[in-house]
Amino acid sequence: MIKPVLVIHGGAGAISRARTTPEIRQDYEAALQQVLEGAGAILARDGSALDAVTEAVRLLEECPLFNAGYGAVFTSEGKHELDASIMDGNTLKSGAVANVTILRNPVLAARAVMERSSHVFFVGPGAEAYARSQGLECVAADFFSTSARREQLERVRRAGAGLTALDHDAQAMSFAPLDETRKLGTVGAVALDSHGDLAAATSTGGMTNKQPGRVGDAPLIGAGCYANNRSCAVSTTGTGEAFIRMVAAYDVSAQMEYGGCSLADAAERVVHVKLPRIGGSGGLIAVDAQGQVCMPFNTEGMYRGYMYAGQRPFVAIHT
C-alpha cells in the first residue's frame, strides 16, 4: 500500500549553532511545520502530488523567512529576480520561469507554463506577460522587499565590492541562525501521492547582490528539479552553478533507473562525492516511488521536513 508523503526544504547552508536562539529556531521550525501541514492535507485527501508540491512551494514563497517570493533577496541593483520550476513524474511534463519581477508566486507561473502552454521555459518579460495572460496575480516590484533583506544587501555590500551571498549567508554577519557567507537559498518540495505519482517543485530569489540576469539551478529541469515515476522526485538547494554542471537532480534519477541504485545511495553519492569534486555545496530532498525519503546535505545544516499522510510532521535544521 502506498503511503503518501510530502518533503520540503527551505535552503541548505552552514547554520551557526552559536548564533541560533531558541526563538529563531522555533520560528523556522514552526514555519516548516505549517507548510507541511497545509500542503500535506492535500495528500491526506487523496489529492495529487503535483497539487501538494505546488501548494507547499507557494506557501514557502509567502513566508518571509525563506528566499523565494515575498522575502526574496536583492540583486546588486536593489531589485528582485525570481525563478521557479515544477515537474510531473507521471507525464514528465514540466514548466519553469526565470528572472521574473512582478509575479507574486513564480511556482504558479511555472505550473501554468507546464499545463497551459506547448513550451517548458519562459524568462523575463515574456514569462510575466504569459502569466498575466493566464490570470495569475501580479504585484508591484517592491512587494517582495523586506527590511531584513535590505539590511542583508547592505551588509554584503559593505563586506566587499562584487561579493555575493546565498540567502541567509548575509544574515550571519549579524545574528541570524545561518552563516550568511555560506547559506544556499532556495525552497522546494517533492511528493508521492496515493496514486503512485511523483512530483517536484523548486523556487528561489537567487543570491544577495547577484549580477542581474544570473540564473542558477532552481528553474532548470534536471539540475534543480526533476521527477519521474520510474525513479524519484528531487529538489535541490546549493551552489547553483555546480548543480547545473552536475545536472544533479537528474543524476539521482539516472543512477536509480540505469544503475539500479537505491534512492539513498544515489542521493548520497551526488551530494557527498560528485558535487564536492567541483566545489559544490548544498543538499537535496528526494522521494522514490516506494515512499522512501532522503534529505542529504554537505553543509552544516538544511531547513527540511517531511510528513506522511496521517502522521505528525518531522522538521529539522541542523545535522
C-alpha positions in Angstrom: 0.0 0.0 0.0 1.3 3.4 -1.0 1.9 5.8 1.9 1.7 9.4 0.5 4.4 11.7 1.7 5.4 15.4 1.3 9.0 16.5 1.7 10.1 20.2 1.8 13.3 22.3 2.1 14.0 25.9 2.8 17.6 26.0 1.8 20.9 24.4 2.8 23.8 26.1 4.5 26.2 26.4 7.4 23.8 27.2 10.2 25.7 28.6 13.1 24.5 26.9 16.3 26.3 29.6 18.3 24.2 32.3 16.8 20.9 30.4 16.9 18.5 31.4 19.7 15.6 29.2 20.8 13.2 31.9 19.4 14.8 31.9 16.0 14.8 28.1 15.8 11.2 28.0 16.8 10.2 30.5 14.1 11.8 28.4 11.4 10.6 25.1 12.6 7.1 26.4 13.1 7.1 27.8 9.5 8.2 24.4 8.1 5.6 22.6 10.1 2.8 24.9 9.0 3.8 24.4 5.3 3.9 20.6 5.7 0.5 20.5 7.5 -1.1 22.9 5.0 0.1 21.2 1.8 0.2 17.7 3.3 -3.6 17.9 3.8 -3.9 17.6 0.0 -2.2 14.2 0.1 -4.4 13.1 3.1 -7.5 13.8 0.9 -6.0 11.6 -1.9 -5.0 14.7 -3.8 -2.2 14.7 -6.3 1.5 15.0 -5.7 1.5 17.9 -8.2 -1.0 19.8 -6.2 0.8 19.1 -3.0 4.2 20.4 -4.2 2.6 23.4 -5.8 0.9 24.4 -2.6 4.0 23.7 -0.5 6.2 25.9 -2.6 3.5 28.6 -2.8 3.3 28.7 1.0 7.1 28.9 1.2 7.0 31.8 -1.3 4.6 33.6 1.0 6.9 33.2 4.1 9.5 36.0 4.5 11.9 33.7 6.4 12.8 31.9 3.1 14.4 33.2 -0.1 11.5 32.8 -2.6 8.7 35.2 -3.4 7.9 37.6 -0.5 11.2 38.0 1.3 13.4 37.3 -1.7 16.9 38.6 -1.6 18.1 41.7 -3.5 20.3 41.8 -6.7 23.2 44.3 -6.9 20.7 46.8 -8.4 18.5 46.5 -5.3 15.8 44.6 -7.2 14.3 41.1 -7.1 14.6 38.4 -9.8 12.7 35.2 -9.1 12.9 31.7 -10.6 10.8 28.6 -10.3 10.2 25.2 -11.8 7.9 22.2 -11.5 7.7 18.7 -12.9 5.1 15.9 -13.1 6.7 12.5 -12.6 3.7 10.7 -14.3 3.8 12.5 -17.6 7.3 14.1 -17.5 5.7 17.4 -18.3 7.5 20.4 -16.8 7.4 24.2 -16.6 9.7 26.9 -15.5 10.1 30.7 -15.3 13.2 32.8 -14.6 14.1 36.4 -13.9 10.5 37.4 -13.2 10.0 40.5 -11.1 6.3 41.1 -10.6 4.7 37.6 -10.3 3.6 37.0 -6.7 4.0 33.2 -6.9 6.5 32.1 -9.5 5.7 28.4 -8.9 2.1 29.1 -10.1 3.6 30.6 -13.3 5.8 27.6 -13.8 2.8 25.3 -13.5 0.8 27.4 -15.9 3.7 27.1 -18.4 3.6 23.3 -17.9 -0.1 22.8 -18.2 -1.4 25.5 -20.5 1.4 26.1 -23.0 3.3 24.0 -25.5 6.6 25.1 -24.0 8.7 24.4 -20.9 10.6 27.6 -20.1 9.8 31.3 -20.2 12.0 34.1 -18.9 11.8 37.8 -18.0 9.1 40.0 -19.5 7.9 37.1 -21.7 7.3 35.0 -18.7 5.4 37.8 -17.0 3.3 38.5 -20.0 2.3 34.8 -20.3 1.5 34.6 -16.6 -0.6 37.7 -16.8 -2.5 36.3 -19.8 -3.3 33.2 -17.6 -4.8 35.4 -14.9 -2.0 35.0 -12.3 -1.5 37.7 -9.7 1.0 40.4 -10.4 2.3 42.8 -7.8 4.4 45.9 -7.6 8.1 45.1 -7.8 8.7 46.2 -4.2 6.1 43.7 -2.9 8.9 41.2 -2.3 11.1 43.6 -0.3 11.5 43.2 3.5 13.7 45.3 5.8 15.7 42.2 6.8 16.6 41.5 3.2 17.5 45.2 2.6 19.8 45.1 5.6 21.3 41.9 4.3 22.1 43.5 1.0 23.8 46.4 2.7 25.9 44.1 4.9 27.1 42.2 1.8 27.9 45.4 0.0 30.0 46.6 3.0 31.8 43.3 3.0 33.3 44.0 -0.4 32.6 45.1 -3.9 31.3 42.3 -6.1 30.7 39.9 -3.2 27.6 37.8 -3.5 25.9 35.8 -0.7 23.5 33.0 -0.9 20.3 33.8 1.1 20.9 33.6 4.8 24.7 34.0 4.2 24.4 37.7 4.7 22.3 37.5 7.8 25.0 35.7 9.8 27.0 38.9 9.6 24.7 39.9 12.4 22.6 37.4 14.4 20.7 35.1 12.1 20.8 31.3 12.5 22.8 30.7 9.3 26.3 31.6 8.3 25.4 34.1 5.7 28.6 33.8 3.7 27.7 30.1 3.1 23.9 29.7 3.2 22.4 28.4 0.0 18.9 29.8 -0.5 16.2 28.0 -2.4 12.9 26.4 -1.4 11.5 23.2 -2.8 9.1 20.3 -2.4 8.7 16.7 -3.6 5.8 14.3 -3.0 4.4 10.9 -3.7 0.6 10.6 -3.8 -1.8 7.7 -3.2 -2.0 7.1 -6.9 1.8 6.4 -7.1 2.6 9.6 -8.9 5.6 11.7 -8.0 6.2 15.5 -8.5 8.8 18.1 -7.6 8.9 21.9 -7.5 11.7 24.4 -6.7 11.7 28.2 -6.3 14.3 30.9 -5.4 15.0 34.6 -5.1 18.7 34.0 -6.1 21.8 35.3 -4.4 22.1 38.5 -2.4 23.9 41.2 -4.5 24.0 38.9 -7.5 24.6 40.3 -11.0 21.3 41.0 -12.7 20.3 38.3 -15.2 22.2 35.5 -13.4 20.2 32.2 -13.3 21.0 29.3 -11.0 19.8 25.7 -10.9 16.4 26.2 -9.4 14.4 26.8 -12.7 16.4 24.3 -14.7 14.7 20.9 -15.2 17.3 18.2 -14.4 19.5 20.5 -12.4 17.4 21.9 -9.6 14.2 20.0 -10.1 13.3 16.6 -11.5 10.5 13.9 -11.2 10.0 10.6 -12.8 7.6 7.9 -11.7 10.2 5.3 -12.7 12.7 6.5 -10.1 12.2 9.5 -7.9 11.4 13.2 -7.4 14.2 15.7 -6.5 14.5 19.3 -5.5 17.9 20.8 -4.8 19.5 23.7 -2.9 23.1 24.8 -3.1 25.7 26.5 -5.2 23.6 26.7 -8.4 26.4 26.7 -10.9 27.8 23.3 -9.5 24.3 21.8 -9.5 23.9 22.9 -13.1 27.2 21.4 -14.2 26.4 18.1 -12.5 22.8 18.0 -13.7 22.3 17.0 -10.0 18.6 16.3 -9.8 18.5 14.1 -12.9 21.7 12.4 -11.8 20.0 10.9 -8.8 17.2 9.6 -11.0 19.6 8.2 -13.7 21.6 6.3 -11.1 18.4 4.7 -9.9 16.9 3.9 -13.3 20.0 2.9 -15.2 22.4 1.8 -12.4 20.0 0.1 -10.1 21.0 2.3 -7.1 18.7 2.9 -4.2 17.5 6.4 -3.6 19.7 6.8 -0.6 22.9 5.6 -2.4 22.2 7.8 -5.4 21.4 10.9 -3.5 24.3 10.5 -1.1 26.8 9.9 -4.0 25.6 13.1 -5.7 25.8 15.3 -2.6 28.8 13.9 -0.8 31.0 12.6 -3.6 30.2 14.1 -7.0 29.3 17.7 -6.1 32.3 18.3 -3.8 34.7 17.3 -6.6 33.7 20.6 -8.4 33.3 22.7 -5.3 29.6 22.2 -5.0 27.9 22.6 -1.6 24.3 22.3 -0.5 21.8 19.5 -0.4 18.6 18.0 -1.9 15.4 16.4 -0.9 14.1 13.3 -2.7 11.4 10.7 -2.5 11.1 7.5 -4.5 8.2 5.5 -5.9 8.0 3.4 -2.7 7.8 6.5 -0.5 11.4 6.3 0.8 12.6 9.8 1.8 16.2 11.1 1.6 17.5 14.6 2.6 21.3 14.6 2.3 23.4 17.8 2.6 27.1 18.5 2.8 26.8 21.8 4.8 26.3 22.2 8.5 22.5 22.2 8.1 19.5 22.4 5.9 16.0 23.6 6.6 13.9 20.5 5.9 11.0 18.3 6.9 8.6 15.6 5.7 5.1 14.4 6.6 3.5 11.1 5.7 -0.3 11.3 5.3 -2.0 10.9 8.6 1.2 11.3 10.7 2.9 14.2 12.5 5.4 16.2 10.5 9.1 16.0 11.1 11.2 19.1 10.8 14.9 19.8 11.4 17.6 22.4 10.8 21.0 21.1 12.0 22.6 17.8 11.3 
